[in-house]
Amino acid sequence: ALPHGVQARGVAMLENAIDAQRFAPATAPAASRAGQPLRVSFVGRLVAVKALPLLLAAMARLRTEGRAVELDVVGDGPMAAAWRAEAAALGLVDGVRWHGALAAPAVADVMRASDVFCLPSVRESGGAVLLEAMACGVPVIGMDFGGPAEIVDAEVGWKVAMPDAEGVVAGLAAALREAQDDEAGRRQRGRSAHARVIAHHTWAARLQAAEALYARVLNAA
């Protein structure tokens, strides 16, 4: 949104940060889950822009390939009944656990129990929930749009292009396949995600970055 002449002077600073005490990795190393169903988690309000049906469609596609994928959905909202019906129509009744709204400690527990976190939202300005999952040591899948586009890359997860609905479903399915097939790579992304959050996205790190920016501006004045 900045004029082209000053864009090079812009400093990117995400508006969100996380509480590293509340969202943290499991205390004990996770056992290998090779051969087990891929566990995916989603956290968010069940409203249209969160686009959970795109993830459900990708899961259904993997199931037709003989792949075992499970989903934990945390959150509530006006689309809850319709999305439950959609999951049932896709044959996912036994593959989706609907937790409703949970307190933050329980949200972190669900994240830590998953192999990958997915936010298929198509209109997300921030994406703090991605940072929370990353803080738990979980790799993330997000859309190449808005806040998630600034958070997700190949080091911490999978960023999915948004050409159209079919393209998103195909992209989500590809990310889930890779997450399932490459356990070592998936775990490495999770470790990198946690390290990045601790280095750059805690409230302490955010305040330090802001203070450093103000000091630089004042010293240049």
N, C-alpha and C positions, 0 to 999 in steps of 0.2 A: 504493500500500500504506500510505501515511501516513494517520493519522486526519484527517478533514476539517478539523478546527479548526486544523491546523498545515500543511496542504498549501501555503498561500500563502507560507510561509516556506521551502519546500523549494528547493534549488538543484540544477538538473540538471547532471550532469557525466558525460560518456561515459567508460566504462572503457578504451576503445581509443584509440590514437594511432598515427601512422605515422612511418617514417624517411624524411624528404624527400630524402635523398641516394639512397636505394635506389629509391624510387618517385617519378619525376619525368616531366614531359612530354618528348616528342621534342625534340631540339635544333634541328631544322629544321622550318619550317612544313609541315604536310601538304598535299599537292596535293589539288585537288578530286576527290571520288570520285563526282560526279554520274553517274548511269547505271551505276554499279558495284554488285555485290551488297552488301547491308548486312552488315557483319562484326560479329558479336556474340561476346563472350567470357564464359566462366563459369570461376570458380576455386573449388574447394572439395572436400572429401571426398565421394566418391560413396557417400553413405548416404541412407537413405530420406527423412529430413526435408529434405534439400536440394532435393527435388522437381524434379529436372531434367526428368522427363517432361512437366511442365506447360509448360516452355519449348519442348520438342520438339514438343508438340502445337500450340503457337502458331505455330511455324515452319512446320509442315506446313499449317496453315490459310492462311498467307500464300502458300505455294507454290501452293496450289490457285487463288489469285487471280492467278497469273502473276508474283509477286514473287520476286526472287532474294535469298535470305538464307543466310548461312553462319555456322557456329558453331565456335568453338575451345573445347574442354573441357580444362581443366587440373586434374588430380587423379586419385586412384585410391581404390578402396574396394570393399566387398562388393557394391555394385549395378552395378559396371562392366559385367559380361557381360550382365546383364538389360537395362540401359539401352542398350547397343550394339544388342541385338536389337530393342528398341523403336524405336530410330532407324531401323533397317533396315525394320521393318514399316511405318513411316510414310513410307517412300520417301526417307529423308534420308541414305542411305549416302554420296552424293557431296557432301553439304552439311555434314557434321560431321567435324572433325579431333579425334582423341582423342590428347592429348599425354602422358597419364599424369602422374605427379608430377614437378614441375620445381623447380629451385632458384630462389630469389627473383629474381635478375637475369633469368632466362628468363621468369618469371611476368610481370615488368614489361614485357618485350619483347612478350609476347602481348597484354597490356592495351593498350599503346601502338599496336599494329597494328590495334586494333578500333575500330569506330565507336561502339559502345555496350557497356557491361558490364551483365550481368543476373545477379542472384542471386534465383532463384525460391523460396528456402528458406521453408518455412512455420513453422519453429520456430527462430528465430535470436535469441539473446539479445544478441549484440553487433553483428556485421557489419563487422569491421575490414577485410575484403576490399573492401567498398564504398569505404571511405576510401582504400585503396591505389589502386583504379582512379581515383577522383577526383583523387588526387595526380598521376596520370599524365595528367591533363587529359581524361579520358574521362567522358562523362555516364553515369549509372547508372539501372538499373531495379531496384526492390526492392518487397517486400511491405509493406502497411500493417499491420505487426504487429511487436512486439518492437523489437530494436535498429534494423533498417532503417527503421522508422517514424520514429525519432528523427533519422535521417541524411538521408533522401531527401525532397526536395520539388520543386516545379516549377522552381525556379531551377537545380537541379543535375541533374535527371533526371525520372523518372516513378515515382510511388508507386501501386501497384496494390492495389485493394481485394480482400478475401478473403471474398466471400459464400459461395462453394462452388467446387469444382474447375472447373466450366464458366465461372463468373464470372472466375476467375483467368486461365484460358486466353484468354478474350475480352479481358480487360484487358491481358495481355501482348501479344496480337496488336495491339491498338490502339496501345500504346506503340511497338512496333516499326514500325508503319505511319508514325506521326508522325516517328520518328527517321529513317526512310528518305526521307520526302517533304520534310522540312524540314532540309536540310543546314546552312543558316546558323544555324537555331535550335539544332540539335544541337551545333554547334561552340561556340555561345555558352554552352550549358549546361556543356560541358566546361571552358571557361575559368572560369566561375563556380565549378565544382566544385573546380578546382585552387586558386583564390583562397581559397575557404572553408577548405580543408584547411590551407593555409599559415597562415591567420589564427588558426585555432581547434583544429586537430587534429594538429599535430606534437607530439612529446613535450615540446619546449621550451614551446610554447603551453599544453599541459596543465599543466605544472609551474607556469608563471606564473599561470594561473588558480587553481590550488590555493593558491599562496602568497598571492594577493590575497584569497581567501576566508578563510584563516586570519587574515590581518591585519585584515580587517573584523570578524571575530568577536572577536578580542582587543581591538580598539579599542572595541567596543561593550560589553565586559565591565565 
